[in-house]
């Protein structure tokens, strides 16, 4: 019986690329694998066929020999005997290595060292003024520090950890079940690859002791809620002398009683007297830096009119210029008037103070209402 062509078995053309060959093999190997087809002899034979074909076509030298001589290249006296494609597990290991990061039985992972320290998170709440100027607070962090008795080595004699004899320093052990090789953390060293033979009495071999530390933090001007500041090396210390983790400061800017912030700009509402709105004048408005700015109010200013003070807004993170400040004036209606004041206002009304010339908005509004009523008749 004629032997099947390897390219035909994998369903690829003779000029297929390595990626195309690998992709086709992976699909077929998963489809016909014995663990997915219990007691199915036909699937088992097919699995061996595709594995044998891939074992040859994945190797450039074997592939070249097969392209020139066909199956004869691997017979006795050809390219060195049938062992060239008789073992299909090595081909299948390529797929498992891609999915799970390890070889298919027999491969070794790199030796693991002591773990880097964990990162820490600290939430800090600051005022809007502190966000404008920046701040350098001191904060206390519950953490672990390097054990001073063993210098962080974890061992009483400061010799440090020794290579685990169970996993030979790899931190993992393998067991084979059928076609699969399962990799697990070493039970002796907990996946560290090393162990302490003579643990330090103060830290019990960890190399760390619990301790609260105080550090100074720089909060730059212009931060906003959600800003994250990374301080390298201020996290928890690594195990047995490994590098420290980092500290992450998460900023929350509190709401202000006077100012409202929108990115780099600041908004505030300022009440003004009705006489200032009518006659015009100058008013003083507070600014975010704790000073006052003078604002000219033109005569006839209406309530909710907005004025812009350029460059009086928030600091911008890592920039030299600032945003703007927007002042919205609210005209205050006087209360508790005296009889004389009321008399003056009535005289003002008689003199046409509520005419179209003096109150264009109200006159326009009531004219529109009048037109609507006439249309409804």
C-alpha positions in Angstrom: 0.0 0.0 0.0 1.3 3.4 -1.0 2.3 5.7 1.9 0.3 8.9 2.3 1.9 12.1 1.4 2.8 14.2 4.5 1.5 17.4 2.9 -1.8 15.7 2.1 -2.0 14.4 5.7 -1.7 17.9 7.1 -3.9 19.4 4.4 -1.3 22.0 3.1 0.4 22.7 -0.2 4.0 21.8 -0.9 5.0 25.5 -0.8 3.2 26.2 2.6 5.0 28.3 5.1 6.2 27.1 8.5 3.4 29.0 10.2 0.8 27.4 7.9 2.2 24.0 8.6 2.2 24.5 12.3 -1.3 26.0 12.3 -2.7 23.0 10.4 -1.0 20.5 12.6 -2.2 22.2 15.8 -5.8 22.1 14.5 -5.6 18.4 13.5 -3.7 17.3 16.7 -6.3 18.8 18.9 -9.0 17.2 16.9 -7.7 13.7 16.9 -5.9 13.6 20.3 -6.6 10.3 22.1 -7.7 12.1 25.2 -10.5 13.7 23.2 -11.4 10.5 21.5 -11.5 7.7 24.1 -11.2 4.2 22.7 -11.3 5.5 19.1 -8.6 3.6 17.2 -9.2 5.5 14.0 -8.6 8.8 15.7 -5.5 7.4 17.4 -4.1 6.3 14.0 -4.9 9.7 12.5 -3.2 11.5 15.4 0.0 9.4 14.9 -0.1 10.2 11.1 -0.4 14.0 11.5 2.2 14.0 14.3 4.7 12.0 12.2 4.1 14.3 9.2 4.6 17.4 11.3 7.8 16.0 12.9 9.3 15.9 9.4 7.9 19.1 7.8 8.6 21.3 10.8 12.4 20.6 10.5 14.0 22.4 7.5 16.6 19.6 6.9 14.1 16.8 7.1 11.6 18.7 5.0 14.2 19.3 2.3 15.1 15.6 2.3 11.5 14.6 2.1 10.8 17.0 -0.8 13.6 15.4 -2.7 13.4 11.7 -1.8 9.9 11.3 -0.3 9.5 8.5 2.3 12.7 6.8 1.1 14.7 9.5 2.7 13.8 8.0 6.2 14.1 4.3 5.5 17.1 2.2 6.4 20.0 3.5 4.5 18.3 6.8 3.7 18.5 9.7 6.1 19.4 7.7 9.2 16.4 5.3 9.8 12.8 5.7 10.8 13.5 7.4 14.0 13.3 10.7 12.1 9.5 10.7 12.5 8.7 7.7 14.6 8.4 9.8 17.8 5.4 12.1 17.6 5.5 13.5 21.2 8.2 16.1 20.4 6.0 17.6 17.7 3.0 17.9 20.0 5.2 19.5 22.7 5.6 22.6 20.4 1.8 23.1 20.7 1.8 22.7 24.5 4.8 25.0 24.9 2.9 27.7 23.0 -0.3 27.3 25.1 1.1 26.6 28.5 4.7 28.0 28.4 6.4 24.6 29.1 7.7 21.7 27.1 6.1 18.3 26.7 8.0 16.3 29.3 11.6 16.7 30.0 12.0 20.4 29.3 13.1 22.6 32.2 12.0 26.0 33.1 14.4 28.7 34.2 15.5 28.8 37.8 13.4 31.0 40.0 14.9 33.5 42.4 13.4 35.2 45.5 10.2 37.1 44.7 10.2 40.9 44.2 8.4 42.8 47.0 4.7 43.6 46.6 3.6 47.1 45.4 1.7 49.2 47.9 -1.3 51.6 47.4 -1.9 54.7 49.5 -5.0 56.9 49.1 -4.5 60.6 49.9 -7.1 63.3 50.0 -6.0 66.9 49.6 -7.8 70.3 49.2 -8.2 72.2 45.9 -5.7 74.8 47.2 -3.1 72.0 47.8 -3.7 70.7 44.3 -3.0 74.2 43.0 0.2 74.8 45.0 1.5 71.2 45.4 2.2 69.6 48.7 4.9 67.5 50.5 3.1 65.5 53.2 4.6 62.8 55.4 2.7 59.6 55.4 2.9 56.5 57.5 2.8 53.1 55.7 2.2 49.7 57.4 4.7 47.6 55.6 7.5 45.0 56.0 11.1 46.0 56.4 14.3 44.1 55.9 15.2 42.0 58.9 18.2 43.7 60.5 19.3 40.5 62.4 19.9 38.4 59.2 20.3 41.4 56.8 17.3 40.1 54.9 18.8 36.8 54.0 16.3 34.8 56.1 19.1 32.6 57.5 20.6 32.8 61.0 24.2 32.7 59.6 23.3 35.2 56.8 24.3 32.5 54.2 21.0 32.9 52.5 18.9 30.2 50.8 20.3 27.0 49.3 19.1 25.3 46.1 16.1 23.0 46.7 17.1 19.4 46.2 13.6 18.3 45.1 13.3 20.6 42.0 17.0 21.4 41.6 16.3 25.1 41.8 13.6 25.2 39.1 10.7 25.8 41.5 8.5 23.3 39.6 8.1 19.5 39.4 6.6 17.5 36.6 4.5 14.4 36.4 3.4 12.6 33.3 -0.2 11.4 32.8 -0.7 9.7 29.4 0.2 12.1 26.7 0.3 15.1 29.1 3.1 16.4 31.3 1.7 18.4 34.2 3.9 21.0 35.9 3.2 22.0 39.5 5.0 24.3 42.0 7.5 22.3 44.0 6.0 21.2 47.3 9.3 21.3 49.2 10.2 25.0 48.5 6.8 26.3 47.5 7.9 27.2 44.0 10.8 29.4 45.2 13.6 27.0 43.9 15.5 27.4 47.2 15.0 27.0 50.9 16.4 28.2 54.2 18.2 25.4 56.2 18.9 27.5 59.3 16.0 30.1 59.6 16.5 33.4 61.3 14.8 33.4 64.7 13.5 37.0 64.4 11.9 36.7 60.9 11.4 32.9 60.7 13.3 32.7 57.5 11.3 35.3 55.6 13.9 38.0 55.7 11.3 40.6 56.6 9.7 42.0 59.8 6.5 44.0 60.2 7.2 47.7 60.7 5.5 51.0 60.1 7.6 53.5 58.1 7.2 57.3 57.5 8.1 58.8 54.2 7.9 62.2 52.6 5.8 62.4 49.4 5.9 65.1 46.8 2.4 65.9 45.4 3.1 68.2 42.3 1.0 71.2 41.5 -1.9 70.6 39.1 -2.9 67.1 40.2 -6.5 66.1 40.0 -8.7 63.3 41.4 -7.4 60.0 39.9 -3.8 61.1 39.5 -1.5 58.3 40.4 2.1 58.9 41.6 4.6 56.1 41.6 7.5 56.1 44.1 10.0 53.5 43.1 11.3 51.1 45.7 9.0 52.3 48.5 6.8 49.2 48.5 7.3 46.1 50.5 10.9 44.6 50.5 11.5 41.5 48.4 12.0 38.1 50.0 15.5 37.3 51.1 17.1 40.4 49.7 15.2 40.7 46.4 14.2 44.2 45.1 11.5 46.2 46.8 8.1 46.8 45.3 6.8 50.3 44.4 4.5 52.7 46.3 1.5 54.1 44.3 -0.1 57.3 45.7 -3.7 57.7 44.5 -4.9 61.4 44.8 -8.4 62.6 45.6 -9.1 66.3 45.4 -11.8 67.5 47.8 -14.7 69.7 46.7 -14.2 73.4 47.5 -16.7 75.7 49.1 -16.1 78.6 46.7 -14.5 77.2 43.5 -15.5 74.5 41.1 -12.9 72.9 38.9 -13.2 71.7 35.4 -9.8 70.4 34.3 -7.4 73.4 34.3 -10.2 76.1 34.6 -11.9 77.4 37.8 -15.5 78.6 38.1 -17.2 80.6 40.9 -20.4 82.6 41.5 -20.1 86.1 42.9 -23.1 88.0 44.2 -23.2 91.7 43.3 -25.4 94.6 44.5 -28.2 95.7 42.2 -26.8 99.2 42.1 -23.4 97.8 40.8 -25.2 95.9 38.2 -27.2 98.9 37.1 -24.6 101.6 37.4 -21.4 99.5 36.9 -18.3 99.5 39.1 -15.4 97.5 40.3 -15.6 94.4 42.6 -13.0 92.2 44.3 -13.1 88.5 43.7 -11.1 85.8 45.5 -8.6 83.7 43.6 -7.4 80.1 44.1 -3.9 81.3 45.3 -5.6 83.1 48.3 -5.4 86.6 46.9 -7.9 89.0 45.4 -8.4 90.2 41.8 -10.3 93.3 40.7 -13.1 92.9 38.2 -14.8 95.7 36.3 -18.6 95.3 36.0 -20.1 97.3 33.2 -23.4 99.2 33.7 -26.4 97.2 32.9 -24.8 93.8 33.7 -27.4 91.0 33.9 -27.5 88.2 36.4 -25.6 85.1 35.3 -23.2 87.2 33.1 -19.8 85.4 33.0 -16.4 87.1 33.1 -13.1 85.5 32.2 -9.9 86.2 34.2 -7.1 84.8 32.0 -4.4 82.9 33.7 -6.1 82.9 37.1 -7.2 79.2 37.0 -5.5 76.0 38.2 -1.9 75.0 37.8 -1.4 72.5 35.0 0.6 69.4 35.8 4.2 69.6 34.6 3.6 72.9 32.8 4.4 76.6 33.7 1.2 78.3 32.6 -2.2 78.1 34.3 -5.8 77.8 33.2 -8.4 80.5 33.4 -11.0 81.6 36.0 -14.6 82.3 35.1 -16.7 84.5 37.4 -20.4 84.4 37.1 -22.2 87.3 38.7 -25.5 86.9 40.4 -27.4 90.2 40.9 -28.9 90.3 44.4 -32.3 91.7 44.9 -32.4 93.9 48.0 -34.6 92.9 50.9 -35.9 94.7 54.0 -36.3 98.1 52.2 -37.2 101.2 54.1 -40.2 103.3 53.2 -38.0 106.0 51.6 -36.2 103.3 49.5 -39.6 101.9 48.3 -40.7 105.4 47.5 -37.7 106.0 45.3 -38.3 102.8 43.4 -41.9 103.7 42.8 -40.8 107.1 41.5 -38.3 105.2 39.3 -41.1 103.1 37.9 -43.2 106.2 37.1 -40.3 107.7 35.2 -40.4 104.7 32.9 -37.9 102.5 34.7 -39.6 99.3 33.5 -40.0 100.5 29.9 -38.7 98.6 26.9 -35.7 100.9 26.8 -34.6 99.9 30.4 -35.9 96.3 30.6 -35.7 94.9 27.0 -35.7 91.3 28.1 -38.9 91.4 30.2 -40.7 93.6 27.6 -39.7 91.2 24.8 -40.9 88.2 26.8 -44.4 89.7 27.6 -44.8 90.8 24.0 -44.3 87.1 22.9 -46.9 86.0 25.5 -49.3 88.6 24.1 -48.8 87.3 20.5 -49.4 83.7 21.7 -52.7 84.6 23.4 -53.9 86.5 20.3 -53.2 83.5 18.1 -55.3 81.3 20.4 -58.4 83.4 20.0 
